[in-house]
Amino acid sequence: MLAGDFNSTLNQGPMRRLTSNGCTDVGRTAGTGLSTTWPSSLPEFLGITIDHVLVGGSEVGAADYRTVDISGTDHRGLITEVELPGVD
């Protein structure tokens, strides 16, 4: 698992390289719809997602994926719960 502020959307070069080499973005697989992380001063539908949680492999699922407001930063935080295959 790799998580953080990548300053890159999924369609930009750095993230495309990661996702084309076996990393899966948990937000994309969660099916929760648009969850933008920056800037937190705007409504979510006007922002972009530059903070990501990546996992290795496509079998990892997301039980929870959501953004939360955090004081003192211009980014929204991400809370994720991943489901590992074969683990109860």
N, C-alpha and C positions, 0 to 999 in steps of 0.2 A: 504494500500500500504506500502510495506517495500522495501527499496532500499539501496544498499551499496556494499562495498567490503566484500564479504563473505569468500574470500580465499578458495573457494570450487567450483568445477565444479558440474554440475547437477547430475552426476552419483556418487558423493561421499556422504558418510553417512549424514552429516549435511543437505545438500540440498535435498537428497532423503526423509529425515524425514519431511521437510517442504512441499515438493510437494506431498507427500503421505497423508498429513493431511489437504488438501484443498487449498494450495497456488499454484498459477499458475505463471510460469515464462513468463513474457511478451515477452521476446526475442524468446522463443520457439513458441509462438502463432502468432508472427508477420509475419512469412513466408518470412523474408528478407534474409534468408540464414545465412552463417557463419558471426558472428560479434564478434570477440574476443577482450578482454579488457586488457590482460596482456601478456607479457610486450609490452609496446608501442614502444619500440626500434626495434621490429621485424615487418615484414609485417604481416597483419592480419591473413593470412592463416597459419602462423607458431605459432601463439599464442594460448592461452586458454581463456575461459570465466570464470572469478572468481568474477566478479561484476554482480549483478543481480537486476532486478526490479520485485518484486513479488506482486501479487494481490490476494485477497481472492475470491475464486470461479472460475469456468471455463467459465462463461458467459461474462467476461470482455475481450474485444478484443483490438488489438493494431492498431491504425491508423498510427503510426509512431514509428520506433525503429531503432536507428542508433548510431554508435560510432563517437566520435570526439576526435581529438588530443588536449591535454591540456598541456601547458608547466609547468615544475616543478614537474611532477609526472611520474611514470613509468606505470601508468594505462591510458587507454583511457576512456573518459567520455561516459556516456550513455544519450541519449536524447530519451524520450518516450512520446507518446501521447496515452492515453488509451481511449477506447470507453466503456461507461457504458450502460448496457441494459436499455432501456426505457428513456434515456436522449438524447435530441437533441441538 
